[in-house]
Amino acid sequence: MADTGVYLLENGVHMLLWVGSQAPANFIRDVFGSQQVDTQVSELPELPNETNAAVREILEEARVMRRNAMRLTVMRQHDKLEAVLRHFLVEDRGVDGSASYVDYLCHVHKEIRALL
């Protein structure tokens, strides 16, 4: 994840918004209404700008697709909650049942060791 990025992770139960330490100041201001990321909010404020409306629409679409009211958790890069987000980041198997990237690397490693 890039320091300049903002990422949303949702899994049907949790909705986590991770804000990189170098995220653009104008994006932060437009979405949160101030220069600081407020990690205490469970909903984004409704502000009269396109960026805020777009981000709130993405959050709402995720909730509608899941048919759940997922609570939003906002976190900054290097917060203690970042470990929770990283716990949910896993390499998924391909849609055709193929191995994940980690499984592929392990397979290649075994093949190389067998050749040596």
Biopython code that builds the backbone (N, CA, C, O; Angstrom):
import numpy as np
from Bio.PDB.StructureBuilder import StructureBuilder

atoms = [
    (1, "MET", "N", (0.855, -1.177, 0.000)),
    (1, "MET", "CA", (0.000, 0.000, 0.000)),
    (1, "MET", "C", (0.896, 1.235, 0.000)),
    (1, "MET", "O", (1.870, 1.318, 0.748)),
    (2, "ALA", "N", (0.551, 2.168, -0.838)),
    (2, "ALA", "CA", (1.357, 3.374, -0.992)),
    (2, "ALA", "C", (1.044, 4.388, 0.103)),
    (2, "ALA", "O", (-0.108, 4.541, 0.510)),
    (3, "ASP", "N", (2.088, 5.086, 0.578)),
    (3, "ASP", "CA", (1.914, 6.127, 1.598)),
    (3, "ASP", "C", (0.978, 7.232, 1.137)),
    (3, "ASP", "O", (0.365, 7.909, 1.962)),
    (4, "THR", "N", (0.862, 7.421, -0.167)),
    (4, "THR", "CA", (0.032, 8.489, -0.713)),
    (4, "THR", "C", (-1.396, 8.034, -0.983)),
    (4, "THR", "O", (-2.216, 8.822, -1.454)),
    (5, "GLY", "N", (-1.700, 6.785, -0.694)),
    (5, "GLY", "CA", (-3.005, 6.230, -1.029)),
    (5, "GLY", "C", (-4.006, 6.246, 0.109)),
    (5, "GLY", "O", (-3.675, 6.468, 1.274)),
    (6, "VAL", "N", (-5.241, 6.002, -0.281)),
    (6, "VAL", "CA", (-6.349, 5.810, 0.658)),
    (6, "VAL", "C", (-7.063, 4.556, 0.171)),
    (6, "VAL", "O", (-7.443, 4.471, -0.997)),
    (7, "TYR", "N", (-7.250, 3.577, 1.067)),
    (7, "TYR", "CA", (-7.784, 2.287, 0.666)),
    (7, "TYR", "C", (-8.976, 1.915, 1.534)),
    (7, "TYR", "O", (-9.018, 2.218, 2.726)),
    (8, "LEU", "N", (-9.941, 1.253, 0.915)),
    (8, "LEU", "CA", (-11.110, 0.755, 1.621)),
    (8, "LEU", "C", (-11.075, -0.759, 1.585)),
    (8, "LEU", "O", (-10.934, -1.359, 0.520)),
    (9, "LEU", "N", (-11.203, -1.377, 2.748)),
    (9, "LEU", "CA", (-11.310, -2.820, 2.843)),
    (9, "LEU", "C", (-12.643, -3.112, 3.506)),
    (9, "LEU", "O", (-12.929, -2.602, 4.589)),
    (10, "GLU", "N", (-13.453, -3.928, 2.863)),
    (10, "GLU", "CA", (-14.701, -4.359, 3.486)),
    (10, "GLU", "C", (-14.863, -5.840, 3.246)),
    (10, "GLU", "O", (-14.549, -6.347, 2.169)),
    (11, "ASN", "N", (-15.358, -6.533, 4.261)),
    (11, "ASN", "CA", (-15.508, -7.982, 4.138)),
    (11, "ASN", "C", (-16.905, -8.462, 4.527)),
    (11, "ASN", "O", (-17.100, -9.645, 4.808)),
    (12, "GLY", "N", (-17.864, -7.558, 4.545)),
    (12, "GLY", "CA", (-19.218, -7.927, 4.924)),
    (12, "GLY", "C", (-19.507, -7.695, 6.389)),
    (12, "GLY", "O", (-20.667, -7.580, 6.784)),
    (13, "VAL", "N", (-18.475, -7.626, 7.193)),
    (13, "VAL", "CA", (-18.617, -7.360, 8.621)),
    (13, "VAL", "C", (-17.940, -6.043, 8.972)),
    (13, "VAL", "O", (-18.512, -5.207, 9.672)),
    (14, "HIS", "N", (-16.731, -5.868, 8.487)),
    (14, "HIS", "CA", (-15.932, -4.682, 8.779)),
    (14, "HIS", "C", (-15.767, -3.834, 7.528)),
    (14, "HIS", "O", (-15.665, -4.355, 6.418)),
    (15, "MET", "N", (-15.743, -2.537, 7.720)),
    (15, "MET", "CA", (-15.436, -1.599, 6.652)),
    (15, "MET", "C", (-14.318, -0.708, 7.191)),
    (15, "MET", "O", (-14.547, 0.128, 8.065)),
    (16, "LEU", "N", (-13.115, -0.894, 6.667)),
    (16, "LEU", "CA", (-11.932, -0.190, 7.169)),
    (16, "LEU", "C", (-11.403, 0.761, 6.107)),
    (16, "LEU", "O", (-11.145, 0.357, 4.973)),
    (17, "LEU", "N", (-11.243, 2.018, 6.478)),
    (17, "LEU", "CA", (-10.709, 3.032, 5.573)),
    (17, "LEU", "C", (-9.324, 3.402, 6.077)),
    (17, "LEU", "O", (-9.182, 4.001, 7.143)),
    (18, "TRP", "N", (-8.288, 3.038, 5.294)),
    (18, "TRP", "CA", (-6.886, 3.279, 5.653)),
    (18, "TRP", "C", (-6.406, 4.495, 4.888)),
    (18, "TRP", "O", (-6.547, 4.564, 3.667)),
    (19, "VAL", "N", (-5.840, 5.452, 5.603)),
    (19, "VAL", "CA", (-5.360, 6.685, 4.992)),
    (19, "VAL", "C", (-3.848, 6.740, 5.142)),
    (19, "VAL", "O", (-3.332, 6.764, 6.259)),
    (20, "GLY", "N", (-3.140, 6.759, 4.024)),
    (20, "GLY", "CA", (-1.684, 6.812, 4.032)),
    (20, "GLY", "C", (-1.159, 8.103, 4.638)),
    (20, "GLY", "O", (-1.825, 9.137, 4.597)),
    (21, "SER", "N", (0.031, 8.035, 5.196)),
    (21, "SER", "CA", (0.617, 9.193, 5.879)),
    (21, "SER", "C", (0.902, 10.357, 4.937)),
    (21, "SER", "O", (1.010, 11.499, 5.384)),
    (22, "GLN", "N", (1.024, 10.085, 3.647)),
    (22, "GLN", "CA", (1.298, 11.132, 2.660)),
    (22, "GLN", "C", (0.112, 11.344, 1.710)),
    (22, "GLN", "O", (0.289, 11.827, 0.592)),
    (23, "ALA", "N", (-1.089, 10.983, 2.158)),
    (23, "ALA", "CA", (-2.283, 11.185, 1.324)),
    (23, "ALA", "C", (-2.425, 12.672, 1.020)),
    (23, "ALA", "O", (-2.120, 13.506, 1.872)),
    (24, "PRO", "N", (-2.881, 13.012, -0.174)),
    (24, "PRO", "CA", (-2.994, 14.422, -0.560)),
    (24, "PRO", "C", (-3.855, 15.232, 0.416)),
    (24, "PRO", "O", (-4.957, 14.825, 0.783)),
    (25, "ALA", "N", (-3.328, 16.373, 0.818)),
    (25, "ALA", "CA", (-4.021, 17.223, 1.799)),
    (25, "ALA", "C", (-5.385, 17.680, 1.289)),
    (25, "ALA", "O", (-6.336, 17.771, 2.066)),
    (26, "ASN", "N", (-5.491, 17.967, -0.009)),
    (26, "ASN", "CA", (-6.786, 18.416, -0.534)),
    (26, "ASN", "C", (-7.822, 17.290, -0.489)),
    (26, "ASN", "O", (-9.005, 17.560, -0.280)),
    (27, "PHE", "N", (-7.404, 16.037, -0.680)),
    (27, "PHE", "CA", (-8.316, 14.906, -0.564)),
    (27, "PHE", "C", (-8.802, 14.778, 0.880)),
    (27, "PHE", "O", (-9.997, 14.610, 1.124)),
    (28, "ILE", "N", (-7.873, 14.859, 1.833)),
    (28, "ILE", "CA", (-8.225, 14.765, 3.254)),
    (28, "ILE", "C", (-9.214, 15.866, 3.619)),
    (28, "ILE", "O", (-10.223, 15.610, 4.276)),
    (29, "ARG", "N", (-8.926, 17.080, 3.194)),
    (29, "ARG", "CA", (-9.809, 18.221, 3.498)),
    (29, "ARG", "C", (-11.192, 18.017, 2.874)),
    (29, "ARG", "O", (-12.208, 18.265, 3.522)),
    (30, "ASP", "N", (-11.230, 17.567, 1.621)),
    (30, "ASP", "CA", (-12.508, 17.382, 0.940)),
    (30, "ASP", "C", (-13.346, 16.263, 1.546)),
    (30, "ASP", "O", (-14.572, 16.369, 1.595)),
    (31, "VAL", "N", (-12.709, 15.202, 2.004)),
    (31, "VAL", "CA", (-13.442, 14.047, 2.535)),
    (31, "VAL", "C", (-13.788, 14.213, 4.013)),
    (31, "VAL", "O", (-14.899, 13.883, 4.429)),
    (32, "PHE", "N", (-12.848, 14.720, 4.806)),
    (32, "PHE", "CA", (-13.051, 14.799, 6.250)),
    (32, "PHE", "C", (-13.444, 16.193, 6.748)),
    (32, "PHE", "O", (-13.858, 16.345, 7.897)),
    (33, "GLY", "N", (-13.315, 17.208, 5.890)),
    (33, "GLY", "CA", (-13.714, 18.554, 6.290)),
    (33, "GLY", "C", (-12.679, 19.293, 7.104)),
    (33, "GLY", "O", (-12.960, 20.376, 7.618)),
    (34, "SER", "N", (-11.482, 18.735, 7.235)),
    (34, "SER", "CA", (-10.389, 19.404, 7.950)),
    (34, "SER", "C", (-9.075, 18.850, 7.423)),
    (34, "SER", "O", (-9.066, 17.943, 6.591)),
    (35, "GLN", "N", (-7.981, 19.388, 7.901)),
    (35, "GLN", "CA", (-6.660, 18.926, 7.470)),
    (35, "GLN", "C", (-6.248, 17.648, 8.195)),
    (35, "GLN", "O", (-5.263, 17.016, 7.814)),
    (36, "GLN", "N", (-6.984, 17.262, 9.227)),
    (36, "GLN", "CA", (-6.670, 16.081, 10.026)),
    (36, "GLN", "C", (-7.660, 14.962, 9.741)),
    (36, "GLN", "O", (-8.839, 15.217, 9.496)),
    (37, "VAL", "N", (-7.183, 13.730, 9.773)),
    (37, "VAL", "CA", (-8.044, 12.562, 9.635)),
    (37, "VAL", "C", (-8.622, 12.259, 11.010)),
    (37, "VAL", "O", (-7.885, 11.979, 11.955)),
    (38, "ASP", "N", (-9.942, 12.316, 11.115)),
    (38, "ASP", "CA", (-10.607, 12.029, 12.384)),
    (38, "ASP", "C", (-10.904, 10.537, 12.457)),
    (38, "ASP", "O", (-11.796, 10.042, 11.767)),
    (39, "THR", "N", (-10.153, 9.818, 13.298)),
    (39, "THR", "CA", (-10.333, 8.371, 13.405)),
    (39, "THR", "C", (-11.454, 8.001, 14.364)),
    (39, "THR", "O", (-11.749, 6.819, 14.537)),
    (40, "GLN", "N", (-12.076, 8.980, 14.983)),
    (40, "GLN", "CA", (-13.157, 8.715, 15.934)),
    (40, "GLN", "C", (-14.524, 8.634, 15.266)),
    (40, "GLN", "O", (-15.500, 8.243, 15.907)),
    (41, "VAL", "N", (-14.608, 8.993, 13.999)),
    (41, "VAL", "CA", (-15.902, 8.992, 13.316)),
    (41, "VAL", "C", (-16.271, 7.596, 12.841)),
    (41, "VAL", "O", (-15.400, 6.791, 12.511)),
    (42, "SER", "N", (-17.569, 7.317, 12.810)),
    (42, "SER", "CA", (-18.031, 6.049, 12.233)),
    (42, "SER", "C", (-18.765, 6.308, 10.923)),
    (42, "SER", "O", (-19.188, 5.368, 10.250)),
    (43, "GLU", "N", (-18.916, 7.562, 10.563)),
    (43, "GLU", "CA", (-19.475, 7.988, 9.280)),
    (43, "GLU", "C", (-18.730, 9.234, 8.830)),
    (43, "GLU", "O", (-18.283, 10.032, 9.654)),
    (44, "LEU", "N", (-18.600, 9.396, 7.536)),
    (44, "LEU", "CA", (-17.957, 10.596, 7.016)),
    (44, "LEU", "C", (-18.957, 11.746, 7.036)),
    (44, "LEU", "O", (-20.151, 11.535, 6.822)),
    (45, "PRO", "N", (-18.476, 12.961, 7.293)),
    (45, "PRO", "CA", (-19.393, 14.102, 7.258)),
    (45, "PRO", "C", (-19.883, 14.349, 5.839)),
    (45, "PRO", "O", (-19.182, 14.060, 4.869)),
    (46, "GLU", "N", (-21.086, 14.883, 5.729)),
    (46, "GLU", "CA", (-21.627, 15.220, 4.412)),
    (46, "GLU", "C", (-21.213, 16.641, 4.084)),
    (46, "GLU", "O", (-21.675, 17.595, 4.710)),
    (47, "LEU", "N", (-20.336, 16.773, 3.092)),
    (47, "LEU", "CA", (-19.791, 18.077, 2.713)),
    (47, "LEU", "C", (-20.179, 18.398, 1.273)),
    (47, "LEU", "O", (-20.378, 17.486, 0.471)),
    (48, "PRO", "N", (-20.287, 19.676, 0.937)),
    (48, "PRO", "CA", (-20.730, 20.068, -0.403)),
    (48, "PRO", "C", (-19.606, 20.077, -1.448)),
    (48, "PRO", "O", (-19.294, 21.119, -2.025)),
    (49, "ASN", "N", (-19.003, 18.903, -1.683)),
    (49, "ASN", "CA", (-17.993, 18.812, -2.745)),
    (49, "ASN", "C", (-18.072, 17.430, -3.388)),
    (49, "ASN", "O", (-18.577, 16.480, -2.789)),
    (50, "GLU", "N", (-17.566, 17.333, -4.612)),
    (50, "GLU", "CA", (-17.673, 16.101, -5.390)),
    (50, "GLU", "C", (-16.884, 14.943, -4.792)),
    (50, "GLU", "O", (-17.333, 13.798, -4.841)),
    (51, "THR", "N", (-15.717, 15.230, -4.231)),
    (51, "THR", "CA", (-14.877, 14.163, -3.667)),
    (51, "THR", "C", (-15.579, 13.498, -2.493)),
    (51, "THR", "O", (-15.624, 12.271, -2.400)),
    (52, "ASN", "N", (-16.126, 14.312, -1.599)),
    (52, "ASN", "CA", (-16.835, 13.782, -0.438)),
    (52, "ASN", "C", (-18.031, 12.952, -0.884)),
    (52, "ASN", "O", (-18.264, 11.861, -0.365)),
    (53, "ALA", "N", (-18.783, 13.467, -1.840)),
    (53, "ALA", "CA", (-19.956, 12.736, -2.320)),
    (53, "ALA", "C", (-19.558, 11.409, -2.955)),
    (53, "ALA", "O", (-20.240, 10.403, -2.760)),
    (54, "ALA", "N", (-18.459, 11.394, -3.713)),
    (54, "ALA", "CA", (-18.000, 10.167, -4.372)),
    (54, "ALA", "C", (-17.565, 9.118, -3.351)),
    (54, "ALA", "O", (-17.901, 7.942, -3.492)),
    (55, "VAL", "N", (-16.829, 9.530, -2.335)),
    (55, "VAL", "CA", (-16.365, 8.580, -1.318)),
    (55, "VAL", "C", (-17.550, 8.038, -0.526)),
    (55, "VAL", "O", (-17.624, 6.836, -0.272)),
    (56, "ARG", "N", (-18.475, 8.909, -0.136)),
    (56, "ARG", "CA", (-19.656, 8.443, 0.601)),
    (56, "ARG", "C", (-20.509, 7.511, -0.257)),
    (56, "ARG", "O", (-21.117, 6.577, 0.265)),
    (57, "GLU", "N", (-20.561, 7.756, -1.577)),
    (57, "GLU", "CA", (-21.311, 6.876, -2.471)),
    (57, "GLU", "C", (-20.670, 5.494, -2.554)),
    (57, "GLU", "O", (-21.376, 4.486, -2.585)),
    (58, "ILE", "N", (-19.345, 5.438, -2.588)),
    (58, "ILE", "CA", (-18.640, 4.144, -2.602)),
    (58, "ILE", "C", (-18.957, 3.356, -1.335)),
    (58, "ILE", "O", (-19.221, 2.155, -1.392)),
    (59, "LEU", "N", (-18.930, 4.038, -0.197)),
    (59, "LEU", "CA", (-19.245, 3.367, 1.069)),
    (59, "LEU", "C", (-20.679, 2.844, 1.068)),
    (59, "LEU", "O", (-20.933, 1.721, 1.501)),
    (60, "GLU", "N", (-21.603, 3.648, 0.587)),
    (60, "GLU", "CA", (-23.008, 3.244, 0.556)),
    (60, "GLU", "C", (-23.237, 2.084, -0.405)),
    (60, "GLU", "O", (-24.003, 1.170, -0.099)),
    (61, "GLU", "N", (-22.584, 2.111, -1.558)),
    (61, "GLU", "CA", (-22.719, 1.011, -2.520)),
    (61, "GLU", "C", (-22.219, -0.301, -1.922)),
    (61, "GLU", "O", (-22.820, -1.351, -2.145)),
    (62, "ALA", "N", (-21.134, -0.249, -1.171)),
    (62, "ALA", "CA", (-20.615, -1.462, -0.522)),
    (62, "ALA", "C", (-21.629, -1.997, 0.477)),
    (62, "ALA", "O", (-21.833, -3.207, 0.572)),
    (63, "ARG", "N", (-22.255, -1.110, 1.213)),
    (63, "ARG", "CA", (-23.264, -1.545, 2.195)),
    (63, "ARG", "C", (-24.484, -2.139, 1.507)),
    (63, "ARG", "O", (-25.024, -3.147, 1.963)),
    (64, "VAL", "N", (-24.920, -1.527, 0.418)),
    (64, "VAL", "CA", (-26.095, -2.025, -0.310)),
    (64, "VAL", "C", (-25.802, -3.394, -0.912)),
    (64, "VAL", "O", (-26.647, -4.287, -0.854)),
    (65, "MET", "N", (-24.620, -3.567, -1.485)),
    (65, "MET", "CA", (-24.262, -4.851, -2.087)),
    (65, "MET", "C", (-24.207, -5.958, -1.043)),
    (65, "MET", "O", (-24.568, -7.100, -1.329)),
    (66, "ARG", "N", (-23.763, -5.633, 0.149)),
    (66, "ARG", "CA", (-23.657, -6.638, 1.222)),
    (66, "ARG", "C", (-24.956, -6.798, 1.999)),
    (66, "ARG", "O", (-25.124, -7.760, 2.749)),
    (67, "ARG", "N", (-25.866, -5.858, 1.820)),
    (67, "ARG", "CA", (-27.138, -5.850, 2.570)),
    (67, "ARG", "C", (-26.906, -5.842, 4.070)),
    (67, "ARG", "O", (-27.673, -6.430, 4.832)),
    (68, "ASN", "N", (-25.844, -5.173, 4.483)),
    (68, "ASN", "CA", (-25.446, -5.046, 5.893)),
    (68, "ASN", "C", (-25.176, -3.594, 6.198)),
    (68, "ASN", "O", (-24.792, -2.827, 5.315)),
    (69, "ALA", "N", (-25.371, -3.221, 7.414)),
    (69, "ALA", "CA", (-24.945, -1.899, 7.866)),
    (69, "ALA", "C", (-23.577, -2.087, 8.528)),
    (69, "ALA", "O", (-23.487, -2.311, 9.735)),
    (70, "MET", "N", (-22.528, -1.995, 7.732)),
    (70, "MET", "CA", (-21.177, -2.163, 8.262)),
    (70, "MET", "C", (-20.706, -0.844, 8.843)),
    (70, "MET", "O", (-20.834, 0.207, 8.214)),
    (71, "ARG", "N", (-20.163, -0.906, 10.040)),
    (71, "ARG", "CA", (-19.636, 0.295, 10.674)),
    (71, "ARG", "C", (-18.293, 0.651, 10.048)),
    (71, "ARG", "O", (-17.451, -0.218, 9.823)),
    (72, "LEU", "N", (-18.106, 1.926, 9.773)),
    (72, "LEU", "CA", (-16.865, 2.415, 9.186)),
    (72, "LEU", "C", (-15.837, 2.659, 10.285)),
    (72, "LEU", "O", (-16.135, 3.303, 11.290)),
    (73, "THR", "N", (-14.638, 2.147, 10.091)),
    (73, "THR", "CA", (-13.509, 2.435, 10.972)),
    (73, "THR", "C", (-12.449, 3.128, 10.135)),
    (73, "THR", "O", (-11.986, 2.588, 9.130)),
    (74, "VAL", "N", (-12.068, 4.326, 10.555)),
    (74, "VAL", "CA", (-11.054, 5.104, 9.843)),
    (74, "VAL", "C", (-9.744, 4.967, 10.595)),
    (74, "VAL", "O", (-9.711, 5.088, 11.819)),
    (75, "MET", "N", (-8.663, 4.715, 9.866)),
    (75, "MET", "CA", (-7.354, 4.600, 10.504)),
    (75, "MET", "C", (-6.295, 5.278, 9.656)),
    (75, "MET", "O", (-6.377, 5.308, 8.428)),
    (76, "ARG", "N", (-5.317, 5.812, 10.326)),
    (76, "ARG", "CA", (-4.168, 6.407, 9.640)),
    (76, "ARG", "C", (-3.054, 5.372, 9.560)),
    (76, "ARG", "O", (-3.009, 4.420, 10.339)),
    (77, "GLN", "N", (-2.174, 5.577, 8.619)),
    (77, "GLN", "CA", (-1.000, 4.714, 8.501)),
    (77, "GLN", "C", (-0.213, 4.791, 9.802)),
    (77, "GLN", "O", (-0.050, 5.875, 10.362)),
    (78, "HIS", "N", (0.267, 3.676, 10.281)),
    (78, "HIS", "CA", (1.069, 3.514, 11.497)),
    (78, "HIS", "C", (0.231, 3.575, 12.771)),
    (78, "HIS", "O", (0.799, 3.563, 13.863)),
    (79, "ASP", "N", (-1.105, 3.642, 12.674)),
    (79, "ASP", "CA", (-1.954, 3.538, 13.869)),
    (79, "ASP", "C", (-1.898, 2.107, 14.387)),
    (79, "ASP", "O", (-1.517, 1.188, 13.662)),
    (80, "LYS", "N", (-2.279, 1.928, 15.640)),
    (80, "LYS", "CA", (-2.327, 0.579, 16.199)),
    (80, "LYS", "C", (-3.336, -0.307, 15.466)),
    (80, "LYS", "O", (-3.133, -1.516, 15.355)),
    (81, "LEU", "N", (-4.417, 0.287, 14.969)),
    (81, "LEU", "CA", (-5.435, -0.484, 14.261)),
    (81, "LEU", "C", (-4.969, -1.011, 12.916)),
    (81, "LEU", "O", (-5.642, -1.847, 12.314)),
    (82, "GLU", "N", (-3.840, -0.539, 12.442)),
    (82, "GLU", "CA", (-3.340, -0.994, 11.142)),
    (82, "GLU", "C", (-3.112, -2.508, 11.144)),
    (82, "GLU", "O", (-3.241, -3.153, 10.104)),
    (83, "ALA", "N", (-2.779, -3.072, 12.289)),
    (83, "ALA", "CA", (-2.574, -4.516, 12.388)),
    (83, "ALA", "C", (-3.880, -5.269, 12.090)),
    (83, "ALA", "O", (-3.853, -6.355, 11.511)),
    (84, "VAL", "N", (-5.008, -4.695, 12.483)),
    (84, "VAL", "CA", (-6.308, -5.308, 12.194)),
    (84, "VAL", "C", (-6.524, -5.365, 10.690)),
    (84, "VAL", "O", (-6.948, -6.391, 10.158)),
    (85, "LEU", "N", (-6.237, -4.276, 10.014)),
    (85, "LEU", "CA", (-6.395, -4.230, 8.563)),
    (85, "LEU", "C", (-5.485, -5.258, 7.896)),
    (85, "LEU", "O", (-5.927, -5.997, 7.016)),
    (86, "ARG", "N", (-4.246, -5.309, 8.299)),
    (86, "ARG", "CA", (-3.288, -6.236, 7.681)),
    (86, "ARG", "C", (-3.689, -7.693, 7.904)),
    (86, "ARG", "O", (-3.378, -8.559, 7.086)),
    (87, "HIS", "N", (-4.377, -7.961, 9.012)),
    (87, "HIS", "CA", (-4.855, -9.319, 9.295)),
    (87, "HIS", "C", (-5.830, -9.789, 8.203)),
    (87, "HIS", "O", (-5.858, -10.968, 7.850)),
    (88, "PHE", "N", (-6.621, -8.855, 7.678)),
    (88, "PHE", "CA", (-7.615, -9.202, 6.671)),
    (88, "PHE", "C", (-7.044, -9.261, 5.256)),
    (88, "PHE", "O", (-7.728, -9.727, 4.345)),
    (89, "LEU", "N", (-5.827, -8.810, 5.051)),
    (89, "LEU", "CA", (-5.225, -8.838, 3.723)),
    (89, "LEU", "C", (-4.626, -10.211, 3.472)),
    (89, "LEU", "O", (-3.632, -10.587, 4.094)),
    (90, "VAL", "N", (-5.228, -10.949, 2.570)),
    (90, "VAL", "CA", (-4.753, -12.287, 2.233)),
    (90, "VAL", "C", (-4.736, -12.425, 0.722)),
    (90, "VAL", "O", (-5.463, -11.728, 0.014)),
    (91, "GLU", "N", (-3.913, -13.315, 0.244)),
    (91, "GLU", "CA", (-3.891, -13.632, -1.171)),
    (91, "GLU", "C", (-5.012, -14.630, -1.434)),
    (91, "GLU", "O", (-5.008, -15.736, -0.894)),
    (92, "ASP", "N", (-5.947, -14.240, -2.246)),
    (92, "ASP", "CA", (-7.044, -15.142, -2.592)),
    (92, "ASP", "C", (-6.635, -16.066, -3.723)),
    (92, "ASP", "O", (-5.746, -15.753, -4.515)),
    (93, "ARG", "N", (-7.291, -17.198, -3.782)),
    (93, "ARG", "CA", (-7.099, -18.094, -4.910)),
    (93, "ARG", "C", (-7.753, -17.481, -6.135)),
    (93, "ARG", "O", (-8.666, -16.662, -6.028)),
    (94, "GLY", "N", (-7.280, -17.884, -7.280)),
    (94, "GLY", "CA", (-7.877, -17.396, -8.521)),
    (94, "GLY", "C", (-9.295, -17.900, -8.680)),
    (94, "GLY", "O", (-9.680, -18.875, -8.035)),
    (95, "VAL", "N", (-10.085, -17.250, -9.531)),
    (95, "VAL", "CA", (-11.469, -17.663, -9.744)),
    (95, "VAL", "C", (-11.558, -19.057, -10.363)),
    (95, "VAL", "O", (-12.583, -19.730, -10.252)),
    (96, "ASP", "N", (-10.485, -19.480, -11.008)),
    (96, "ASP", "CA", (-10.466, -20.822, -11.598)),
    (96, "ASP", "C", (-9.897, -21.867, -10.645)),
    (96, "ASP", "O", (-9.635, -23.000, -11.050)),
    (97, "GLY", "N", (-9.703, -21.491, -9.372)),
    (97, "GLY", "CA", (-9.165, -22.426, -8.383)),
    (97, "GLY", "C", (-7.655, -22.505, -8.377)),
    (97, "GLY", "O", (-7.077, -23.318, -7.655)),
    (98, "SER", "N", (-7.004, -21.661, -9.180)),
    (98, "SER", "CA", (-5.544, -21.680, -9.228)),
    (98, "SER", "C", (-4.963, -21.195, -7.894)),
    (98, "SER", "O", (-5.647, -20.567, -7.086)),
    (99, "ALA", "N", (-3.706, -21.503, -7.699)),
    (99, "ALA", "CA", (-3.042, -21.183, -6.435)),
    (99, "ALA", "C", (-2.888, -19.674, -6.247)),
    (99, "ALA", "O", (-2.839, -18.910, -7.211)),
    (100, "SER", "N", (-2.813, -19.270, -4.981)),
    (100, "SER", "CA", (-2.535, -17.867, -4.688)),
    (100, "SER", "C", (-1.072, -17.586, -5.018)),
    (100, "SER", "O", (-0.296, -18.502, -5.290)),
    (101, "TYR", "N", (-0.713, -16.324, -4.989)),
    (101, "TYR", "CA", (0.661, -15.948, -5.298)),
    (101, "TYR", "C", (1.629, -16.567, -4.294)),
    (101, "TYR", "O", (2.701, -17.035, -4.675)),
    (102, "VAL", "N", (1.261, -16.572, -3.020)),
    (102, "VAL", "CA", (2.120, -17.161, -1.988)),
    (102, "VAL", "C", (2.284, -18.657, -2.235)),
    (102, "VAL", "O", (3.391, -19.187, -2.138)),
    (103, "ASP", "N", (1.183, -19.339, -2.557)),
    (103, "ASP", "CA", (1.271, -20.770, -2.868)),
    (103, "ASP", "C", (2.169, -21.016, -4.075)),
    (103, "ASP", "O", (2.956, -21.963, -4.089)),
    (104, "TYR", "N", (2.047, -20.164, -5.082)),
    (104, "TYR", "CA", (2.881, -20.278, -6.269)),
    (104, "TYR", "C", (4.365, -20.124, -5.907)),
    (104, "TYR", "O", (5.203, -20.905, -6.359)),
    (105, "LEU", "N", (4.679, -19.119, -5.094)),
    (105, "LEU", "CA", (6.074, -18.925, -4.685)),
    (105, "LEU", "C", (6.605, -20.130, -3.908)),
    (105, "LEU", "O", (7.749, -20.538, -4.105)),
    (106, "CYS", "N", (5.790, -20.693, -3.037)),
    (106, "CYS", "CA", (6.214, -21.886, -2.294)),
    (106, "CYS", "C", (6.473, -23.056, -3.246)),
    (106, "CYS", "O", (7.436, -23.803, -3.075)),
    (107, "HIS", "N", (5.614, -23.206, -4.239)),
    (107, "HIS", "CA", (5.789, -24.274, -5.225)),
    (107, "HIS", "C", (7.103, -24.093, -5.986)),
    (107, "HIS", "O", (7.863, -25.047, -6.154)),
    (108, "VAL", "N", (7.366, -22.879, -6.441)),
    (108, "VAL", "CA", (8.609, -22.600, -7.165)),
    (108, "VAL", "C", (9.819, -22.878, -6.281)),
    (108, "VAL", "O", (10.813, -23.443, -6.738)),
    (109, "HIS", "N", (9.729, -22.481, -5.019)),
    (109, "HIS", "CA", (10.830, -22.714, -4.082)),
    (109, "HIS", "C", (11.098, -24.219, -3.937)),
    (109, "HIS", "O", (12.254, -24.643, -3.946)),
    (110, "LYS", "N", (10.047, -25.019, -3.804)),
    (110, "LYS", "CA", (10.200, -26.471, -3.684)),
    (110, "LYS", "C", (10.825, -27.057, -4.944)),
    (110, "LYS", "O", (11.682, -27.937, -4.870)),
    (111, "GLU", "N", (10.392, -26.564, -6.096)),
    (111, "GLU", "CA", (10.942, -27.055, -7.366)),
    (111, "GLU", "C", (12.438, -26.742, -7.471)),
    (111, "GLU", "O", (13.225, -27.581, -7.910)),
    (112, "ILE", "N", (12.810, -25.561, -7.073)),
    (112, "ILE", "CA", (14.225, -25.170, -7.123)),
    (112, "ILE", "C", (15.043, -26.037, -6.170)),
    (112, "ILE", "O", (16.127, -26.505, -6.518)),
    (113, "ARG", "N", (14.516, -26.246, -4.966)),
    (113, "ARG", "CA", (15.237, -27.080, -3.993)),
    (113, "ARG", "C", (15.379, -28.516, -4.505)),
    (113, "ARG", "O", (16.400, -29.162, -4.267)),
    (114, "ALA", "N", (14.359, -29.013, -5.208)),
    (114, "ALA", "CA", (14.434, -30.378, -5.750)),
    (114, "ALA", "C", (15.508, -30.471, -6.835)),
    (114, "ALA", "O", (16.144, -31.513, -6.992)),
    (115, "LEU", "N", (15.709, -29.397, -7.575)),
    (115, "LEU", "CA", (16.737, -29.408, -8.611)),
    (115, "LEU", "C", (18.150, -29.333, -8.034)),
    (115, "LEU", "O", (19.098, -29.823, -8.648)),
    (116, "LEU", "N", (18.291, -28.729, -6.873)),
    (116, "LEU", "CA", (19.616, -28.617, -6.243)),
    (116, "LEU", "C", (19.921, -29.863, -5.525)),
    (116, "LEU", "O", (20.988, -29.983, -4.923)),
]
sb = StructureBuilder()
sb.init_structure("model")
sb.init_model(0)
sb.init_chain("A")
sb.init_seg("    ")
for serial, (resi, resn, name, xyz) in enumerate(atoms, 1):
    if name == "N":
        sb.init_residue(resn, " ", resi, " ")
    sb.init_atom(name, np.array(xyz, "f"), 0.0, 1.0, " ", f" {name:<3s}", serial, name[0])
structure = sb.get_structure()
